[in-house]
Amino acid sequence: MATEATGAALTPTGYISEHLQNLNTLHAKQEAIIDFSVVNLDTVFWSLLMGLLVTGFLLIAARRATAGVPGRFQAMVELLVEFVETQSKNIVHGDRSYIAPLALFVFCWIILMNTLDLVPVDWVHGVNGFLGIFGSVHVPHHKLVPTTDLNATLGMSLSVLILMIFYSLKIKGVGGFVHELISAPFGAKWYLAPFNLIMNFIEYIAKAVSLGMRLFGNMYAGELVFLLIALLGGIWHFSVDLSILGFVGHVITGAAWAIFHILVILLQAFIFMMLTLVYIGQAHSHH
């Protein structure tokens, strides 16, 4: 770690701060909410890798599908597809040719990204130790879970916002979409048009922000808990004579939290998928 490399004393606060830093193009913290000069390389790499794995998984399932008695793999995929299709059918009343596959991909993609949270938090040190045999190769920071990066979750929610606007224009037309913006929710009176427009603008922004913040907040909190549990296992390193208690607490609480966190992983993926369907479904409805 950077603090160890410089010889500075490692503190619990420093330990947590070190693990919450992204590997980015400037090797520095992002100072502003919007800063396109900083690209979090670890977030981009792992999110793209998980997306490719989901795509490959679904392609293999489609090519191996048979009309006879399905095997375990095909049965699992069919259950997953049927589950997502049922949800999309109940929410989106219209053409779901692209919406249902999108929901399936989003669900599986977020599950894989969230599952990375179960990888031990100190794995990067093991990678650095392995890379050390090749010379001076060193990874200064690495944040493994893309959904603990607000840039990633807000980027995903922004994509959902774009889809909402796209389907609103596709289903209602430009005139119908504009009419809805200036006539709902207070009515079609001309003097209410500015208030309607402001309220609809706030609603769209609130949907996008809350969608990304919800996923980020839950996964970021889970990552913090894992770091606190990791501190229990290494509490002897911080000059506290509680090594036995720390080890026991680390093992027991770590196992318990990992088991519980599996539910969080699945639940957050389900919530994001369902809200995506709800928002796109609302774009198909007329006010």
Order of alpha helices (4+ residues) and beta strands (2+ residues): alpha-alpha-alpha-alpha-alpha-alpha-alpha-alpha-alpha
